[in-house]
Amino acid sequence: MKWKNQGHEFDKTAAMLCDKKARFYIWGTANIAKNLIARCGKEINIIGAVDSNTAYQGQHICGLIIEDPEILDPKSGYIVLVTTSAINEIKPQLIRKGFEENINFFDYFVFTQIYQLYKHDKLYSRRLDIALTERCTLKCRKCNMFMPYFKNPGDLDKANVFKQIDQYFSMVEYLESFNLLGGEPFLYTPLAEIIAYTAQKYRDNIEHFKIFTNGMLLPGEELLKLFHKYSVEIQISDYTEVVPYQKRMQELKDILEKANVSYYVLKSSLWGDFGFPENCNSISDTQLIPFFDNCRASFRGLYKDRVYFCHLETSAIRAGLYEDNPNDYFDLGKDIKNKKKSFLEFDQGYSQDGAVSFCRLCRGCDTVNSLTVNAAEQMEDKNV
């Protein structure tokens, strides 16, 4: 979406959502719904709840009877908040009924972002990734961080990471997912210092604090204590079907369990294939904005005092594969009028050009791209 009135794009939407006369239904009655009600339930008028799961129908949530979504009617004047991660499944159903996205139905987090900023001057964001190191223990041919293409892989300067985290949280009040990754983040020597610094200052501002690892390295005692103390979640990508490190994977799970550290394992034989740089996208100027709007990557990247809309682009730039484009990032150090509202708009896909330039070459996320590739297929000469 192209900026037409930067800093004011959501003014009319916010007036509608913050109107005391506004009425809301929620679709989805699990933890997301409960968290939304806990955060906003005393301020907004939630008149009903629906859930596609028939096992929940007839039960209660916060005094509301959970009903079948079939009862929803776009002519009734209420707004539907989709309080489940299955937004891509629910959205077509609501559209078929006659609802319009961001008019009378909203993803719960989009609603939260607009409502909290305009009502309480609190800026919420969904996800921030920091690739602390360009070094890795693997050299995956289709790595979405393009690690095999770094000619001289290195690490981010610790002091600069501290500075950028401070810049970010001076503006952002709440972050749903703060992610430290690489490369392989357990190769990053100051990792414990980054965790401690961030958690001591901003842990209350972060819902999920995560480390992404391939499970080939074991964290030391200091890291384990920090993981437990600050409720850091370890996301392990299991590539043992391709690379033989089953014993080390089990060791990692054992020490995490012994230290009472939360972790989960993602195992897949296939990855989405973003195409770049071997099989690039090729779309026209007229196709660019619709492609971007349908992809709408969720992973923001922090690098050089900037928040990049797409973290894949961040890594492509760092690897020397793509030229930096000011349209594609939000400069945290720049003095901008209505800065919080401008960032919210950027986070929702607004920019001067209306789309991220990298989309011309990237084939996109699974909402627009069905291409797959064998996961963790290795190249020679590991960059470690």
HELIX and SHEET records of a PDB file:
HELIX    1   1 ASP A   11  LEU A   17  1                                   7    
HELIX    2   2 ASN A   31  CYS A   40  1                                  10    
HELIX    3   3 PRO A   69  ILE A   71  5                                   3    
HELIX    4   4 PRO A   74  SER A   76  5                                   3    
HELIX    5   5 ILE A   87  LYS A   97  1                                  11    
HELIX    6   6 TYR A  108  HIS A  120  1                                  13    
HELIX    7   7 MET A  147  TYR A  149  5                                   3    
HELIX    8   8 LYS A  158  PHE A  169  1                                  12    
HELIX    9   9 PRO A  185  LEU A  187  5                                   3    
HELIX   10  10 LEU A  191  TYR A  202  1                                  12    
HELIX   11  11 ARG A  203  ASN A  205  5                                   3    
HELIX   12  12 GLU A  221  LYS A  229  1                                   9    
HELIX   13  13 GLN A  246  LYS A  258  1                                  13    
HELIX   14  14 ASP A  285  CYS A  295  1                                  11    
HELIX   15  15 HIS A  311  ARG A  318  1                                   8    
HELIX   16  16 PRO A  326  ASP A  328  5                                   3    
HELIX   17  17 LYS A  339  ASP A  347  1                                   9    
HELIX   18  18 SER A  357  ARG A  360  5                                   4    
SHEET    1   A 6 HIS A  60  ILE A  61  0                                        
SHEET    2   A 6 LEU A  64  GLU A  67 -1                                        
SHEET    3   A 6 ASN A  45  VAL A  50  1                                        
SHEET    4   A 6 ARG A  23  TRP A  27  1                                        
SHEET    5   A 6 ILE A  79  VAL A  82  1                                        
SHEET    6   A 6 PHE A 105  ASP A 107  1                                        
SHEET    1   B 8 TYR A 263  LYS A 267  0                                        
SHEET    2   B 8 VAL A 232  ASP A 238  1                                        
SHEET    3   B 8 ILE A 206  THR A 213  1                                        
SHEET    4   B 8 TYR A 174  LEU A 181  1                                        
SHEET    5   B 8 TYR A 124  ALA A 131  1                                        
SHEET    6   B 8 ARG A 300  TYR A 303  1                                        
SHEET    7   B 8 ARG A 306  TYR A 308 -1                                        
SHEET    8   B 8 TYR A 329  ASP A 331 -1                                        
SHEET    1   C 2 LEU A 270  GLY A 272  0                                        
SHEET    2   C 2 THR A 372  ASN A 374 -1                                        
END                                                                             
